[in-house]
């Protein structure tokens, strides 16, 4: 998948998903350019045949074929001969890291450009003419390609995984997420059947999740128990957990698993930047979506540059994060989550013999308190250990009372 030119749309995305189909049963969808989604619309489909700059000696000084980061993403077609001064208006570099090619895009403003190392930029002759050739297409009748895979479980409550497919040749920030999600699907498929339903989507960042939410946001709001955005999973950095916007089931499970596994991690509160969690956690949806990364996007030096290569990432680092995700899934499968059959005010416990003449009350003086906690926390996002944590009460007591409340049909397993 490394050499493919991925973007919001285009053949590189199609080929990427076809390769991932070797690991996961991905259904590939095509959404027409121009499709409205909330305040946005699906952009024209962008494809590139060739793009290069030639100097007056006929040497290609940058070539999209050598590194697809050289071409500004969504560059419009262009042919022409330019002076240095004219050309430099279309050149982008990263002076703070003079050896790397930066990754830049111009999705929603029509322009063309090339990215190169600042070192190379400084070496360009200022007196000669340059020939620019960009053979690209922006098709308003094209499509946005995305993929989805589903592992149905006993429960229709869903665990959701989302990753983006819109970056060209970078390893930590794109390959690790796309591939990690396919491997996770594969591992779960081979370890099934499961209680929960597992949904996986591979979409271009931002416009893909906005489109998906415009179609399925209400469904996700009803069904999603936990969600994750997979990205930046394979670099040498410390594990980072970015929490969801609210105190969600997802966050509680992550915290518990990290504690059980003695993970040394960085914890970040939600902020409305970054990847597709920006959309999933927008106020209309406020979905329980968190991220487990190694170095967080924007925080590693190779981020969005040509230094994010296959050499920058490693299989052991990648596998460690994948195993964490699998451990989290096992924990979610192991500990049932409860909903209430009587969520509007307290149920009348006395008529069910649960209050306060219960024989067990003397044996467990906390019995009534614990029962109140369970009935209150049975909102579809708490399992027994989380109820014990929140209430500060004994886990065994909580579990015993849960069994009684299940028998009385006051609560149910999600
Ligand atoms: Zn990125």
Boltz pocket constraint, residues with backbone or C-beta under 6 A from the ligand:
constraints:
  - pocket:
      binder: B
      contacts: [[A, 167], [A, 173], [A, 297], [A, 304]]
      max_distance: 6.0
